[in-house]
Amino acid sequence: MTDHADIAGLPFEKALAELEQIVTRLESGKVDLEQSIAIYERGEALKKHCEKLLKEAEKTDLAVRPTHF
């Protein structure tokens, strides 16, 4: 398993853009097996990072949203 420490510092938009590029590359079928595994693992790490950022944004939104109308 490769270390993806650089992902932790990526803003959501950059992480999502890279994830989309990975999906496109994998769907093209033009990547050899070894490279496919490596970029798939990076894609998994990017997905988890994006999910974490979205959950943090959701918590922030709930924290600042009024509780009554």
PyMOL commands that set and color helices and strands:
alter all, ss='L'
color gray80, all
select helices_A, chain A and resi 5-9+12-28+33-64
alter helices_A, ss='H'
color red, helices_A
deselect
rebuild
show_as cartoon
